[in-house]
Every structure is written in structure tokens, then in C-alpha cells.
Amino acid sequence: VPVVQQQLDPALWVEAHGDVLWRYAVVRVRSAEAAEEVIQDTLVAALQAADEFRGECSERTWLVSILRHKIADRARREDLQRERPGPVDAGAMAARVDD
């Protein structure tokens, strides 16, 4: 059975899917500000990839999938920032070596 190409309507994304995207994001990132950021990143990515949408799922499912990836990207960046050591104090390091 051939897949019918579904037409995306980016002008309606926020109105049609904004509540779902918001609830999905805010539960996972636990901050309104972070939720707004990942949703904005999601909508920009969706606009950039709109030509690649094949219609194999609903528009909402596609947007939530992009959002899920944006949340994962954010979590990875936060993990990397937490693991990154602070600046090295050369004087303190030299004092330890001398001891």
C-alpha cells in the first residue's frame, strides 16, 4: 500500500501540537525555561527538515520524535558540562608536586 504524502502546515504547529509538545518537554526537562528552549529547537529543526517528512506517521508523532531527540541532545550537553573539570590552578598544582 503506497504511503500518501501528508502536507505539513508549519503555521499551525504551535496551535495544533503546542500543548502536547509542552507537556512532553516540561515533564522531562523539569523547567519551563528549558522546555521552551527544546520546543523552539524542535520547531526550527522541523522547519529545516520539512522536505524530508515522508508521512509515515502523523505530524504530531514526527514533532514529538524530534523533540525527544532535542531533549536527549540537551541532556548529553549537560552531562558533558558537569563532567568537565574546572580550570587548573598551576600554582596549587606546583605546590602539591613540591610536597
N, C-alpha and C positions, 0 to 999 in steps of 0.2 A: 504494500500500500504506500503510495508516494506521500511524502510529507508536504502539506500545504504551507507555503511560506507565509508566516504571520507578519503583518506590518507592525512595526514598533511605533509608538507615539510618545516620544520623549517629553512633549509638552504636558502630558498627563501623568507622568511617572509619580510625581510627588503627591498629587491628588489621589491617584488610584492605589498607590502602594506605600505611600509615606508612613502610614500608621504601622503597617506590618514591618517595614524596614526599621522603624524607630524601636518597636518592642523587641525585635530580634537583637538589635545592636545594644540597647541600653542594658539589657539583662547580661550580656556577655562582657561589655567593657566597663560596666558599673559606674559610669559617669555621663551626665548629659552632654558635657563638652566633647568627650571622646566619641560618644555616639554620633553627634553632629558631624565630627570630622570624618569618621569612617563612612557615614552615609554620603557626605559630599564627595569623598574619594570614589565611592561606588558609582555615583551618578556620572561623574566625569569619566571613569573607566568604561561605563556602559555606553556613553555617548561616543567614545573613541572606538568601541568595538561593535557598534550597532550594525555595521555591514556584515559582521561575522555571525550574527544571530540567525540560526537555521530554523527556528520554530519547532524544534523537537520537544520543547517544554513550554510552559506558559511564560509570559513576560515576567510575572512575579517570581516564579521559580528561578528564572535566569538572573534577575536582580538580586535575589537572596543569595544565590550561589556566588555572585561577585562580591557581595557584602561579606559573606563568610570568609572568602579569601582575603579581603581587606582587613578583617579583624585578625586573622592569623598573621598577616604581614605585620600589623601593629604589635601584636604580642611578641613576635620574634625580635622586632626592633627594641622593644622594652627590655626583653631578656638580655640582648647584647649590651645595652646600656648599663644594666645592673652588673653584668659580669666584667665590664671593662674596668680595670684598676685606675685609680686616680693618678695624678701626676707624681712622679718620683722626686723626692727631696734629696738631691745629690749630697748635700751636707750631712744629713741624717744617715744616709747610706754609707758615706765615708767614715763616719764616727763608729758605726757598727763594725765595719771591716777592721778598723784600728783596734777595737776592743777585742 
